[in-house]
Amino acid sequence: MLDKPGVTESLARHIVATRWDDVPQQVRHQAKRSLINFLAVTLAGCRSTPIEIARRSLAEFSGGRQVALIGHAGQIDALSAAFLNAAAANVDDFCDTHTATVIHPTAPVAGALFSYAGLRQVSGSEFLLGLVLGNEVQARIGLAMSPSHYNRGWHITSTCGVFGAAAACGKLAGLDERQMIWALGIAATQSAGLCECLGTPAKSVSVGNAARNGLWSALLAEKGYDGPVEPLAGVQGFYHALAEQADLSRITDGWGDSWAIMATCYKPYPCGFVIHPVLDCVLDWRRDHPEAEVARVVVRGNPLLSVRADRPHISTGREAQVSVQHAVAAALVGGQAGLDQFTDACVRDPQVLNLRSKVEVMRDERFSTVTAVVEINTVDGKIFKLEQLAARGSEGNPLSDRDLEEKLRAAALLWDPRYDAAPVIDAIWAVEANVDVTKLISLAVPR
């Protein structure tokens, strides 16, 4: 007997009923911003060692050359493309963030959508609607159990991202309400991902699987592969299996009154978002005091900063992405916090290594995840107290459209120094007028 019948049914009804005309202009614009950021981080990560290993491994089992893969020549099967697109977007910890849930929303949804668009013709407006709805679904499912789900150790981008990918692709496939429930149920039984994997390439496996399995869930449901009628709130459904006391009202209440994608934050630095307000303080201070010698740094922030990023003893660039000690030390040494600051070489740098031992982390329940206070003590006895109330890239201090364009240009140059990003940027801003999204994809592969 169902414990809370009708929850998934109501969600499916909202997904199926929402039309492009229901999406406000500012939401459409935000979806395009998310696409620009997605292509930036995917191009930055698509040729990294972990993604290359995954690509070669999947190619051994790929039965067909169906769709294009962002950042690579040639084609691969659609499910593998969804995996690789999403994993590449996530591998450098440079993807966007929904602050309230800590979900990185665009990687699993756009990763799946780009692959689906390679299988079937999809217009720009259909693609954007899928992206908006995928964001909405995964955020609402996550909000119903936040913050306990993430705090238990579940990688919420992966566990909720599979629902977003399924909903987005199911919308493009034209699923009816019953089929959409099936797609969400098939997605629910494939929901997985552990925060223990943070700081290793393994964390991107579950993000890639969220995109792959979400796409597959929609395609299976389209063909009549059925599932439970209440996969979310059933006695043995998603929330009960995870031992969550979920606020089920968050799943559909106020649908269309506000949009989760509007709460998307875009990262200026390739590391955990909770580290960003700290980096803002340190980088501003270093710019003004380039010659000062640091004796001690005390960082005070949200408890999540300590839980996820209090890692003074690291040995790899991947671990550095979730180490506030490393981020502070690298920023103090180089005056920057880009991809080069989160590499194995930077981790081994003697100056950085020395400074990491001088960084202390303190938790404070009064701080949000986008605020921090940093105290820097110099060897001459001076003490500098710095505060960031809204991290750069957060809702209260957002990156501009131009900032996101520059992020894409910089990532594209690292991917291919000869690449001109202007055509793909122009195509994204005009994507809703496009009758076939594969034209956009073609601009993000080697010529």
C-alpha positions, 0 to 999 in steps of 0.5 A: 500500500502506498504511503503518499500516493499521487506525489510522482503523478502530480510531478509528471502532470506538471512536467507534461503540461508545461509549455514553452510559452509558460517560461518567462523571458528572464528564465529563458535567458538564464537557460542560455547562460547555463548553456554558455557555462556548460560548454565552457566547463565541458570543453575545459574538461573533455580532454582531461585524463579521467575523461580520456580514460572513460572515453576509451573504455566506453568506445570498446563497448560502443555499438554505434557511431550515433551522435557527436561528442562535445570537444571531440571529433567523430561520434559515439553511441548516444548513452555514452555521449550523455555520460561523457558530456556530463562527466566532462562538465563536472570533472574540474569542479567548475560547473554551476551550483544550485546553492540551496541544494548544492546540486550542480544542475546543468551537467546531468541535464544538458549532458543528456539533452545534447545526446538526445538532440543528436538522435532526433531533431530538436529545436532550440526552444524545445532544448531550452524548455527541457533544460529548464524543466530538468533543472526544476525537477531535480531541484524540487526533488532535492529541496524536499530532503535538503540538507540532510541528504547531502549531509548523509554523504549522498552526492546530490548532483547525481542522485537528483540529476538522474531525475532531471535528465529523465524529465528533460529527455522525456519532455522532448520525447513527448511522453504522456503522464503515465510514461513520465511516471515510468521514466521517473521510476526507472530513474529512481532505481538508478539514483546513486552517488557518494560524496566520499568520491569527492576529490577523485575522478570517481565523483564524475562517474555518478554525474555521467551516469545521471545523464546516461541513465536519465536519457535511457529512462526516458527512452525506455518509458517511451517504448512502454517499459513501465515502472512503479506508480509512486517511485518517490513517496511509496513505502519502499520508494526513493525517499523512504529507502534513503530514510528521508523525512521529505517535505513532499510539498516542495515537489510541486507546490508553487510550480511556475511561480518561481523557477529553480534555474534562476537560483543557479550560481556560476563558478569563477574558480574550479573548486568547491563552491563553498570555497569561493567566498574564501578565495574572493577575500584572499585574491583581493588581499593578495592583489593589494599586498603582493609582497607581504609574507603570510604567517597564518590564515584563519578561515571562518565559514559555513559548517559545510566548508569544514565538512567538505573542504577542511583537507590540509593533507592532499596529494593530487590536483583533484583533491585540491578542488575540495581543499580550502587549505590548498585553495588559499595557499595557491591563491597566495602564491600565484595571485590566481585561482584558475585551472593551473592552481588545481593541478598535481604540479601546484599541489607539489609546489614547495611554497604552496605546501608550506602555506597549506600548513598555516591555514586553519578552518573554523565552522560557524552556523551563522554563515551561509555557504556563500559567505566567509571571513578570513583573517590573515596574519603576516610575519611583521605582526599585522592582522588583516580581517576580510569578509565576503558576504556574497561569493562572486558568481552567487545570486547576490553577486552574479557573473555577468553575461560577459563574464560567462562569455569570457569563461567560455573563451578562456576554456576554449583556448585551453582546449584548442588555441586556434578555436574562435568561440564567437560563433558558438557564443552567438549561436547560444544567445540565438538558440531559441530561433534554431530549428535544429540544435545539432548545428550548435553542437557542430560548433563545439567539436574540432573541425 
